[in-house]
Amino acid sequence: MPQKRKVEQKSSHRKPDWLKIQLPKGGNFTAVKEIVEKNHLHTICTSGKCPNMGECWSAGTATFMILGEICTRSCKFCATKTGKPLPVVPEEPFRVAESIQKMKLKHCVITSVDRDDLPDGGASHWAETILKIKELNPNTTIEVLIPDFGGNMDHVQTVCDARPDVISHNLETVERLTPQVRSAAQYRRSLEVLKHIAASGVPAKSGLMLGLGETEAEILQTMDDLRSAGVRILTLGQYLQPTKTHLPVVEYVHPDTFAHYKTVGLEKKFQFVESAPLVRSSYHAEKHIG
């Protein structure tokens, strides 16, 4: 039985108390920052202005972003730079793997910008990075958050063949809102990517942002679409407007409503559901192995 949604309408003065973010601090935070900077690496933590950066970096973990920091797409929700990317750095897979080794990570998350300028969308670089991480860190589990590669399933398969422990591809929002939220991606195409991942035998994961104007019925339908595609792991978090030029927040969804969606998701047989205002796709990712 659907539950009445608890929301707080967008305020120009302040966010709700439940969206307070912990400021970065501590020795581990500094150590992670130094390793990332020394190896000339990019993280989605900084480029995506992730609200959990303080918590994760202080715990000694980070989500690395490969293939540069300039995206060929300009999604209306994302703070990552857009434009003409720089050439791919051949040494990057080793630098990422070496950094993970220095951090002594038991689990790592890798994502990337979209590289529609490359013939394979960066798939071969993705595979090389995964394999190099495995070579230098045989006991480290790996989650990757990949783009749609323009719907080319051969390129998706290139990543699957490298056999990370989890492959994630985010739907980001419901079908109706996809054209205004995502610049080039398509809802049904993303579902096909996820279906291909699941069929390859690698656990498939996806995530949604709430607060963009979606209805509860649309969220539940999206959950059903993801389950039909074979997705095992779902994340739900609050959309936060990164700058004034990005899409505005339509509503702040109450933590009780996020808890309701977690219950519904588990009832729909997702293996893992992370659902809370500050949840992002890599949040508590180490718990999703299994």
N, C-alpha and C positions, 0 to 999 in steps of 0.2 A: 504494500500500500504506500503510494508516494507520500512523503512528509512535506509539510509546508516549509518552503525555503526561508531560511533566516539570512537576510542580507542587510548591509548598511550602505546606503547610497553614497556615491563618491562625494567627498568633501574637498573644497579647495583649501581648507585650513590644515587638516591633519588626517593621517591614516588612523584606523582603529587601533586600540591598544595591543591587539593580538598580532599586529604586524611590526612590532618593534624588533629591530635587528641588532644582534650582538656585534659590537665593534671589534675589528681585528686586534689581537694582542697575543702576547706570550712568546716563549722561546721557539716553539715548534713553528708558529706562524712565520717568524723571522727566518728560520732555517729553510722552510719551503720556498719563501720568497727569494732567498739568495740563490738556491739551486736553480729555480726557474730562470732568474735573470742571468746567471752565469752561463747557462747553456743556451741562451737566446731562444727560449721557448715561449709559446703563447698558451694561456689558459682561458677557458670559457668563464672561469671564475671572475676574471678581471674584465675581459672584453664584453661579457654578457651582464656585468654588474649583478652577479648572483648575490642574493641576500644571505646565503649561508657561507660565504667565503671565510668569515672570521671563525666560525665553528669548525669547518672542514680543515682549513689550513692550520689552525691551532692543534687539530688532532693529527696533523702530519699527512694529510691527503689532499689531492688536487685533481681536477679534471683537465687533462692536457688537450690542447686544440692544435691539430696538425694542418699542414697545407697553407700556412700563413694566417694572417689575421684580417684579410680583406676578402669579403664575400662577393660573389658575382650576382647575388640576389639582394633585394631590399625589402624584406618582410616588415610589415608595419608594427610589429611587436618587439623586434630584436634590436639590441644596442650595438651589435657587431658592425664594424665598418663595412661599407659597400663601395665597390668601384672596380678598377682593374688590378687584379692580384699581381704580386711579384712572382718571379719564377720559383718553382719548387726547389727546396733545399735538399740535395741528395743525402746530406749527413743527418737530417732530422730524425729518421727512425732510430739511429744509434744514440743520438742525444736524448731522445725521450726514454729509450730503454735504460741508458746509463743513469738518468735522473731518478727513475723508478728504483733502480738498484741502490743508489745513494740514500734515498728516502726509506729504504727497507720496507716497501709497501707490500702488504699481503694481497691487496686488491687495487686495481687501477682502472680508471675510466678515460677513454680517448674519444674525442669528438673532432669535428672539422668544420670549416666554412664550406659552402657550396663552391665547387670549381667547375662551372659549366664551360669554362674556357679550355679545359683539358680534354683530349680525345676520349679518355675513359673516366672522366669526372674525378680522377684521383684514386680510382680503385686499386691500382697496382701499388701505389704509395701506401695506401691503407694496409694492404696485405703485407707489404714489406715491414711496416711498423709493428704489426701484430707479431710477425715471426721473429723480429729482432728482440721484442720484449720477452717472448718465450725463451729465446736463446740465452739472454742474460739474466732472466728472472724465472726459472722453471717452476718455482713454487708460488708465483704470483698469478692470481686469477684476473681475467681481463673482460671488461665490458666495453663495447664500442657503441657510440651513438652516431649513426651514419645518415647522410643525405639520401635523396631518392635516386640519384644518378640518372635523372631524367627518365626514370622508368625502364632503363636498360637492365634486364635481369641477368645478363651475362656479367655485367659489372658488379651487381649485387652478389652474384655467385662467387666472384673473385674474393670478396670479403668473407663470405661463408666458408670458402675452402681453407682460409687461414685458421679457422676454428677457434675464434674467441669463445669465452664461456657464455656470454650474453650479447645479442645484437639488438640494439634499440633504434627505433625510427619513430619520431614523434608526429602524431596527427596534429597536435597543437590546439585544435579547436573543432567544433562540430561542422558538419558538411555545409550548412547554410552560410556560415561565417567565413569559410575557408577562402573564398575569392578576395575578401577585403583584408584578411589577416596575413595570408601567405602569398608572396609575390608571384611565384612560378609553380609552386607545388599544387597538386590536385588531390583531393580527398580520396577518391577511388584508386588513384595510382598509388598513393601511400599505402592503402590497404593491400594492394597487390604486392608491394614490396614486403610488407609484413607477412603476408601469406607465403611468399617465396622463402623468407627467412625461416619460418616455422617448419615448412616442408623440408628444409635442408637438414633439420635435426638440431639446430641451434636454438635455444630458448629465445623467443621474440618478446620484446618489451616496447611499450609506447606510453606517451604522456599527453595530458591535456592541461591547458590553462583555463581557469574559470574566471568569470567576471567581465567577459567581453560582450555580454548580452544574450548568451545562450539560455535555453529553457531547460528545466529538469527533464522533460520528455526527450529533448535532443541529447542530453548527456547520457541518458539510459540507452537510447538508440545507438549512440556511439560505442558504448560499452558492448552492446550486442554485436555490432559490426566488428569490433576488435576480437571478441571471442570467436566469432565465425572465421576470422582470419588465422586463428590459432595463437593469438597473443596470450602469454601466460602472466605477464607482469605489467601493472598499470600504475602510473603516478598521476596525481591530481594536485594542482597548486593554484594559488591566486596570481592572476596577471597583475603585474605592477608596471606602470608606464615609465620607461627609462628616461625619456626626455619629453619636452612639450611638443615635439614634432611627431611623436609616435601616437598610436591609437590611445584614446583616453580610457580610463577604467569606467565601466558602466556601473559596476557594483562591487562592493567588498563582501565576499561570501563568508558567513559566520563559521567558526570552527565546528559548531555542532552539525552544520550541513555537510561539511567535509567528512565528519565522522559517519554521518548517515550514508554518504556515497561509498565510504570504505566498506561498510556493512553490506551494502547492495552489491559492490564489486566482488566481495568474497562469496556472496550467495550465487553470483553468476559464474563462479568457479575459476576466477583468476587465482593463480597460485599465491601471488603477493600483490598487495595494494598499499601504496603510500599515499595518504590523502590528508592534507593539512595546508593552511594558508601559505607557509613558507617552503613547502615541498617543491623541489625541482627534479628534473629527470635523473640526476645522478645522486640524489639524496639517499643516504643509507644503502647505496648500491651494493655494498659488500654483503648485505643480508639477503640479496636476491639470487645468490648462487645456490643451486641445489634442486 
